[in-house]
Amino acid sequence: MDHDQSFTVVVLTPEPVYYPISYNPRSSIFAIRGNHVHTTKPERSGSIILHFLKPLNILLVFAPVALVLELVHGAPLMIFITSALAVVPLSGILGDATEELAARAGPRVGALLNATLGNAAELIITILAIKEGLLELVRASITGSIIGNLLLVAGAAIIVGGVKYGTQRFERRTAVMNSTLLIMAALVLVIPSLFNVAIEPNFANVETLSLLTAGVIIVMYLLSMVYSFTAKDAEPITRPAAHVPQYSLRTAVVLLIISTVLIALMSEFLVGAVEPMVEQLGISELFVGIILVPIIGNVAEHVVAIEVAAKNHMELSMGIALGSSLQIALFVAPLLVFLSLLFGHPLSLEFTTFELLALLASCFIGAHVSMDGETNWLEGVLLVGMYLVTAVAFFFLPGG
């Protein structure tokens, strides 16, 4: 085809700007630097091959291993480990495909795509866990994702960037808004747990409170998205795509579908091995949910946050850590409450005292660190140190 088609130009400024233009398929990707327009040729098979040569993608070899172990009814621990390792690169491929689609959709629609699919791997794992009735694991993964993003991911990124550049600065107004939303989200998740203590003999009311709370959170999230779409000076609470497309739309969609299917398959193996593995190792289901599942589902995004911090793009790095936490609290958690009704295992927003303490501490500390718009390596060390103490504490916490 030689006729013109619509496309998106990415202006490579500190804040990427997207412009719809017409283009010829023979030079399909445009990038503006200064006053000059540069074009690149459409993708070739070599670019896809190079894309799959990322270090994390070597873990894809564990996908067929997990499949074989599942078919021959291998040891639950080995099934859990191999399927978890396979999910890591698959979630990265899913994230890359999402970025490709988001880059073509513009900053606002791109932010919506990132919000919807940014935590897809973990969402798939938790949905399958709900199907199996592992509700404690699901609740733990919600709090664990928020804690991990705020302490481990942000802390590691701050350390890497701080050691290399000293004090790093980012937009203070955005940081204050995200910090406020973060504290509000934590408090909204805490309220049902506190009131359920008094309501609990009436389980119907406990379930109703969780559903109403989830409904309010979803409405708040949707209204925040509407605001970011309609207000001219709005700062989206989700991370926009700052990405130049590398391959075609069709390739991105195919990768998205294949990676989603494989993540679902590996997640089914993983979830099925949780209970026998927990019994075999003597660890709690709470530890698996709060520490292991969030790392497995989000490690690819965590690596990106650290990489961009190493390039002195601290605003984007903090946007990944804080934005992902907000998406879990304001979108994934209430969505899981409603989806649980479809499987006959209603999920209540009733967290343990230990989870609530860790969640509140993480949110307040994360908000305090980011609120001034600057970070240094010592703050990162403190965040990672607190995460390690939290992880060890949950490891020794007995099940039940």
C-alpha positions in Angstrom: 0.0 0.0 0.0 1.3 3.5 -0.9 -1.7 5.6 0.3 -1.4 7.8 3.3 -2.7 6.6 6.7 -3.1 8.3 10.0 -0.3 7.9 12.6 1.1 9.5 15.7 4.2 11.7 15.9 6.1 11.5 19.2 7.9 14.7 20.2 10.9 13.7 22.2 10.8 16.4 24.8 11.0 15.9 28.6 7.2 15.5 28.4 6.3 13.5 25.3 3.7 15.1 23.1 1.7 13.1 20.6 0.4 14.5 17.3 -1.8 12.6 14.8 -0.5 13.0 11.2 -0.6 11.3 7.9 2.2 8.9 6.8 3.2 6.6 4.1 3.7 2.9 5.1 7.2 2.9 3.7 8.3 5.3 6.5 5.9 4.6 9.2 7.5 5.9 12.4 8.2 9.6 12.8 10.0 11.3 15.7 10.5 15.1 16.0 13.7 16.4 17.6 13.9 20.1 17.7 12.7 21.3 14.4 13.7 18.2 12.5 11.5 15.2 11.6 13.2 11.8 11.5 11.6 8.7 10.1 12.3 5.1 10.5 11.3 2.2 8.3 8.6 -0.3 9.3 9.7 -3.1 11.5 11.6 -6.0 10.2 11.9 -9.5 11.6 15.3 -8.6 13.0 13.9 -6.0 15.3 11.5 -8.5 16.8 14.4 -11.0 17.3 16.4 -8.3 19.0 13.4 -7.5 21.2 13.3 -11.0 22.4 17.0 -11.0 23.3 16.3 -9.1 26.5 18.0 -10.8 29.5 14.8 -11.6 31.3 13.4 -13.4 28.2 15.8 -16.3 28.7 13.4 -17.4 31.5 10.9 -18.3 28.7 12.5 -21.7 28.6 10.7 -22.5 31.9 7.3 -22.3 30.2 7.6 -25.7 28.5 9.3 -27.1 31.6 6.3 -26.1 33.7 3.9 -27.6 31.2 5.7 -30.9 31.2 5.8 -31.0 35.0 2.1 -30.2 35.2 1.3 -33.0 32.7 3.3 -35.6 34.5 2.1 -34.4 38.0 5.5 -33.3 39.1 6.4 -31.9 42.5 4.2 -28.9 43.4 7.3 -26.9 44.5 9.0 -27.4 41.1 5.7 -26.5 39.3 5.4 -23.3 41.3 9.0 -22.3 40.7 9.0 -23.0 36.9 5.6 -21.4 36.2 6.6 -18.4 38.3 9.8 -18.0 36.4 7.9 -18.3 33.1 5.4 -15.6 34.1 8.3 -13.0 34.7 9.3 -12.6 31.0 5.7 -13.1 29.8 4.6 -10.2 31.9 7.4 -8.1 30.4 6.2 -9.0 26.8 2.7 -8.1 27.8 3.9 -4.8 29.1 5.8 -4.1 26.0 2.8 -4.9 23.8 0.7 -2.6 25.9 3.3 0.2 25.5 3.2 -0.3 21.8 -0.5 0.1 21.7 -0.5 3.0 24.1 2.1 4.9 22.1 -0.2 4.8 19.1 -3.3 5.9 21.1 -2.0 9.2 22.4 -1.0 10.2 26.0 -4.5 10.1 27.5 -5.8 6.9 25.9 -2.3 5.5 26.4 -2.6 6.2 30.1 -5.9 4.4 30.2 -4.4 1.4 28.4 -1.5 1.3 30.9 -4.0 1.6 33.8 -6.1 -1.3 32.4 -3.3 -3.7 31.4 -0.4 -2.5 33.5 -1.1 -5.1 36.2 -2.6 -7.7 33.9 -0.3 -10.5 34.9 -1.0 -10.2 38.6 -4.7 -9.6 37.9 -4.8 -13.0 36.0 -3.0 -14.8 38.9 -5.5 -13.4 41.5 -8.5 -14.1 39.4 -7.4 -17.8 39.1 -6.7 -17.8 42.9 -10.3 -16.5 43.5 -11.6 -19.4 41.3 -9.7 -21.8 43.5 -11.0 -20.1 46.7 -7.6 -18.8 47.8 -9.0 -15.6 49.1 -6.3 -15.0 51.7 -3.7 -15.2 49.0 -5.7 -12.7 46.9 -6.0 -10.1 49.7 -2.4 -10.6 50.6 -1.3 -9.9 47.0 -3.3 -6.6 47.0 -1.5 -5.3 50.0 1.8 -6.9 48.9 1.8 -5.2 45.5 1.3 -1.8 47.1 4.0 -2.4 49.7 6.4 -3.8 47.2 6.0 -0.9 44.8 6.4 1.7 47.5 9.3 0.2 49.4 11.2 -2.3 47.2 10.7 -0.8 43.7 10.9 2.9 44.6 13.7 2.2 47.1 15.8 0.3 44.6 15.2 2.9 41.9 16.2 5.7 44.3 19.4 3.9 45.3 20.5 3.3 41.7 19.7 6.9 40.7 21.0 8.4 43.8 24.4 6.6 43.7 24.8 7.8 40.1 23.4 11.3 40.2 23.2 12.3 43.9 20.0 14.2 44.6 17.4 13.6 41.9 14.4 15.9 41.4 11.0 15.5 39.9 7.7 17.5 39.5 6.6 18.3 43.0 3.0 19.1 42.2 2.4 15.7 40.7 4.2 14.0 43.6 2.0 15.8 46.1 -1.2 14.8 44.2 -0.1 11.1 44.0 1.0 11.1 47.6 -2.4 12.4 48.7 -4.2 9.8 46.5 -2.0 7.1 48.0 -2.8 7.9 51.6 -6.5 8.2 50.7 -6.5 4.8 49.0 -4.8 3.2 52.0 -7.4 4.6 54.4 -10.3 3.5 52.1 -8.9 -0.1 52.2 -8.4 0.0 55.9 -12.0 1.2 56.9 -13.8 -2.0 55.9 -11.3 -4.1 57.9 -11.8 -2.1 61.0 -15.6 -2.0 60.9 -15.9 -5.7 59.9 -14.6 -6.6 63.4 -17.9 -5.3 64.8 -20.1 -6.4 61.9 -18.5 -9.9 61.3 -21.1 -12.1 62.9 -23.4 -10.9 60.1 -21.5 -12.1 57.1 -24.1 -10.7 54.7 -23.4 -7.2 56.0 -19.7 -7.8 55.8 -20.0 -8.7 52.1 -22.3 -5.7 51.5 -19.9 -3.3 53.1 -17.1 -4.6 50.9 -19.2 -4.3 47.7 -20.3 -0.8 48.6 -16.7 0.2 49.4 -15.5 -1.3 46.1 -18.2 0.5 44.2 -17.2 3.9 45.7 -13.5 3.2 44.9 -14.3 2.3 41.3 -16.4 5.4 40.9 -13.6 7.6 42.3 -11.1 5.9 40.0 -13.4 6.4 36.9 -14.0 10.0 37.8 -10.3 10.6 38.2 -9.8 9.2 34.7 -12.6 11.4 33.3 -10.9 14.4 34.9 -7.5 13.5 33.4 -9.2 13.2 30.0 -11.2 16.4 30.1 -9.3 18.9 32.2 -6.7 20.8 30.2 -4.1 21.1 33.0 -4.9 17.7 34.6 -2.0 15.3 35.6 -3.1 11.7 35.0 -2.7 9.5 38.0 -1.5 6.7 35.7 1.8 6.5 33.8 1.5 7.8 30.2 3.4 6.0 27.4 6.7 7.7 26.7 7.6 5.2 24.0 8.4 5.3 20.3 6.6 2.4 18.5 9.1 -0.3 17.4 6.8 -2.6 15.5 3.4 -2.8 13.8 0.1 -2.6 15.4 -0.8 -6.2 14.3 2.4 -7.5 15.9 1.6 -5.7 19.1 -1.9 -7.2 19.2 -0.6 -10.7 18.5 2.0 -10.4 21.2 -0.6 -9.1 23.6 -3.0 -12.1 23.0 -0.3 -14.8 23.1 1.4 -13.4 26.2 -2.0 -13.1 28.0 -2.9 -16.7 27.1 0.4 -18.1 28.3 0.3 -16.0 31.5 -3.1 -17.5 32.2 -1.8 -21.0 31.6 1.3 -20.5 33.7 -0.8 -18.8 36.4 -3.2 -21.8 36.6 -0.2 -24.1 37.2 1.2 -21.7 39.8 -2.1 -21.3 41.7 -2.8 -25.0 41.6 0.6 -25.7 43.3 0.2 -23.1 46.1 -1.6 -25.1 48.7 0.6 -28.3 48.4 3.7 -26.2 48.3 2.7 -24.2 51.4 2.0 -27.4 53.2 5.3 -28.9 52.1 7.5 -25.9 53.0 5.6 -24.9 56.1 5.3 -21.3 55.1 2.1 -19.3 55.2 -0.2 -18.5 52.3 -0.1 -14.9 53.5 3.7 -14.8 52.8 3.2 -16.2 49.3 0.6 -13.6 48.5 2.2 -10.6 50.1 5.8 -11.2 48.9 6.1 -13.8 46.1 3.0 -13.1 43.9 3.6 -9.4 43.6 7.3 -9.9 42.6 6.4 -12.6 40.1 3.6 -10.6 38.4 5.4 -7.2 38.3 9.1 -7.9 38.2 9.4 -6.7 34.5 7.9 -3.4 35.4 10.1 -3.1 38.4 13.2 -3.5 36.2 11.9 -0.7 34.0 11.5 1.6 37.0 15.1 1.0 38.0 16.5 1.3 34.5 14.9 4.7 33.9 16.1 5.9 37.3 19.6 5.0 36.2 19.1 7.3 33.2 18.1 10.1 35.6 14.4 10.0 34.6 13.3 10.0 38.2 9.9 11.4 37.5 9.0 8.5 35.3 10.5 6.0 37.8 8.5 7.4 40.7 5.4 7.5 38.4 5.8 3.7 37.8 6.1 2.9 41.5 3.4 5.3 42.8 1.1 4.9 39.7 1.2 1.1 39.9 0.3 1.2 43.7 -2.6 3.5 42.9 -3.9 1.3 40.2 -3.8 -1.7 42.5 -5.6 0.1 45.3 -8.1 2.1 43.2 -8.7 -0.3 40.3 -7.5 -3.9 40.8 -8.7 -4.4 44.4 -12.4 -3.2 43.8 -12.5 -5.0 40.5 -11.5 -8.3 42.1 -14.3 -7.8 44.7 -16.9 -7.7 41.9 -15.3 -10.5 39.8 -15.3 -12.8 42.9 -19.1 -12.9 42.7 -18.9 -14.7 39.4 -17.0 -17.6 40.9 -19.1 -18.0 44.0 -16.3 -17.0 46.3 -17.1 -13.4 47.5 -14.0 -11.5 48.3 -14.3 -9.2 51.3 -11.9 -6.2 51.9 -11.0 -7.6 55.3 -7.2 -7.6 55.8 -5.3 -8.9 58.8 -3.9 -6.5 61.4 -0.4 -7.2 60.1 -1.3 -6.4 56.6 -3.0 -3.1 57.7 0.0 -2.0 59.7 2.4 -2.7 56.8 0.1 -1.1 54.3 -0.4 2.1 56.3 3.3 2.4 57.2 4.4 1.9 53.5 1.9 4.4 52.2 2.8 7.1 54.7 6.5 6.6 54.3 6.3 6.4 50.5 4.2 9.6 50.4 6.6 11.4 52.7 9.7 10.5 50.7 8.2 11.6 47.4 6.2 14.6 48.6 9.2 17.1 48.5 9.9 16.3 44.8 13.5 15.1 45.4 15.2 11.9 46.5 18.7 10.6 47.5 20.3 7.2 47.9 19.9 7.1 51.6 16.1 7.4 51.4 16.2 4.5 49.0 18.2 2.4 51.5 15.7 3.2 54.2 12.8 2.1 52.0 14.4 -1.2 50.9 15.5 -1.9 54.5 11.9 -1.5 55.7 10.7 -3.9 52.9 13.3 -6.5 54.0 12.2 -6.3 57.6 8.5 -6.6 56.5 9.3 -9.6 54.3 11.2 -11.4 57.1 8.4 -10.7 59.6 5.7 -12.2 57.2 8.0 -15.2 56.5 8.0 -16.1 60.2 4.3 -15.4 60.6 2.5 -18.8 61.0 -0.3 -19.7 58.7 -4.0 -19.6 59.7 
